[in-house]
Amino acid sequence: MRAHEAGWAHAEGARRPTWLQVPGDVNALVPHLWSATTRKVDGVLEVGGVRVTDLVAEHGSPAYVLDEVDFRQRAAAFRDAFADYDVFYAGKAFLCTTVARWVAEEDLHLDVCSAGELTVALAAGFDPARIGYHGNNKTVPELARAVEVGVGRIVVDSFVEIERLAELAARADREVGVMVRVTAGVEAHTHEYIATAHEDQKFGFSITSGDALEAVRRVLAAAPVEGSGGLRLLGLHSHIGSQIFDSAGFEVAARRVLALHATVLRELGVEMPEMDLGGGFGIAYTTQDDPSTPARLAEEMTAIVDYECRALGLTAPRLSIEPGRAIVGPSMCTVYEVGTVKEVALDGGARRTYVSVDGGMSDNIRTALYDADYSCTVANRSSEAPPVLGRIVGKHCEAGDIVVKDEFVPADLRPGDLVAVPGTGAYCRSMASNYNHALRPPVIAVRDGVSRVVVRRETEDDLLRTDVGWSSPSQETDGTAADPAVAGR
Ligand SMILES: Cc1ncc(COP(=O)(O)O)c(C=O)c1O
């Protein structure tokens, strides 16, 4: 469902939400919202030993600041806590070649869900055998490429895809590892999950309808024969949702998926060696969020699977998970410059300070898309002014262009100040757009006092590059300018 055009801005009671407390010190960071090396020195935000004021002076704003140490620590924490599992970093959260290399160096596998993500992974030299490939509508050329480069496992999502993949594997004379994406009838978001008998969504094969078992049958029917190419069934795959804090949803899903695993053994005589429980582990965006740790998650998930396997008399399959947000989310913050500050009177005499920054829904769509909550801090100075209720808004032509719905900011916040928003590593740059022909911001990695741009800021030339009505100065000199007739000039 699309959010209301003006969203919460027009909703009743546009005041602070109950979870948002007036801060004792408006300058202080809430440590667990920020990456490991973030701190304030004389009021200036520092990440990886680099002052964000220096970053903005050199690279401009807005900018995503990526804390390499934090990313690696979170990746390593999942790797170590889930030592008996295969941990796939979900590249959809954020992927560039540098991050793909960090993922490889931290000994994680990689989950991609598009040809573009696969291209980035391969460009980084990521071992294709350690890549899992998702998607509910992978095209034949995409599947052919995955087979050709030797992607380790392809997660199939429809009967026609099984057919296509079997044909491609046979033609290429390759054995292709396959997982079957199943819908366990569990939908989990934050602290809530819904378990239903029918699954009204585009992903996966329904367990209850029998489609999932039929998909397993068809994959098995396409097994390699006497050294020929074909599909090698690895196991079942289930992903139940996002930003989940509670293991209850995983428990219900694991029970249902393991029951199918047991049925496959009983009815088809096949013991599948693997099972994937997906991603979706929650992170803290604001003080209302209290995420788990990888160690606690590993303990809970392993206990659930062990218990169910014992009850079903199964040998536990090798498990894998696919965290994205929980690794990269807290590793990044976005730094904006304030352009205007406007006070707006609310009903009942309340006031809200609207702070316009130089980015918005083009670099962080999550607030408009998911009604997500964020927090922020002033990043260039400390303030003695009292806290006032603020809303950080972007510069786009939408009333719903809001970055941070509710946060206390110092009453003297002014144009030219910098505002930093934590927790923007996941699904911000990867979902960024050129809405209003905005230039997507750079990603700047910081570590040990050194910064390096890992994704550069887009330029106006980048915007015009795909516009065939435009010819660049270099095209004009080398004679490759667009045909004016075609371009409609
Ligand atoms: C199949 C699958 N695996 C993993 C993920 C990663 O989820 P998260 O970033 O919330 O951990 C997603 C996210 O949509 C997904 O669809």
The ligand as an SDF file (V2000), in Angstrom:
LIG
                    3D

 16 16  0  0  0  0  0  0  0  0999 V2000
   15.3730  -13.7330    0.6430 C   0  0  0  0  0  0  0  0  0  0  0  0
   15.9440  -12.6460    1.4730 C   0  0  0  0  0  0  0  0  0  0  0  0
   17.0370  -12.9070    2.2170 N   0  0  0  0  0  0  0  0  0  0  0  0
   17.6040  -11.9530    2.9800 C   0  0  0  0  0  0  0  0  0  0  0  0
   17.0860  -10.6730    3.0330 C   0  0  0  0  0  0  0  0  0  0  0  0
   17.7740   -9.6490    3.8910 C   0  0  0  0  0  0  0  0  0  0  0  0
   16.9580   -9.1240    4.8590 O   0  0  0  0  0  0  0  0  0  0  0  0
   17.5710   -8.1440    5.9630 P   0  0  0  0  0  0  0  0  0  0  0  0
   18.3790   -7.1160    5.2600 O   0  0  0  0  0  0  0  0  0  0  0  0
   16.3900   -7.5760    6.6430 O   0  0  0  0  0  0  0  0  0  0  0  0
   18.4210   -9.0010    6.8510 O   0  0  0  0  0  0  0  0  0  0  0  0
   15.9360  -10.3660    2.2900 C   0  0  0  0  0  0  0  0  0  0  0  0
   15.3520   -9.0160    2.3330 C   0  0  0  0  0  0  0  0  0  0  0  0
   14.3830   -8.6760    1.7600 O   0  0  0  0  0  0  0  0  0  0  0  0
   15.3590  -11.3800    1.4800 C   0  0  0  0  0  0  0  0  0  0  0  0
   14.2850  -11.1350    0.7330 O   0  0  0  0  0  0  0  0  0  0  0  0
  1  2  1  0
  2  3  1  0
  2 15  2  0
  3  4  2  0
  4  5  1  0
  5  6  1  0
  5 12  2  0
  6  7  1  0
  7  8  1  0
  8  9  2  0
  8 10  1  0
  8 11  1  0
 12 13  1  0
 12 15  1  0
 13 14  2  0
 15 16  1  0
M  END
$$$$
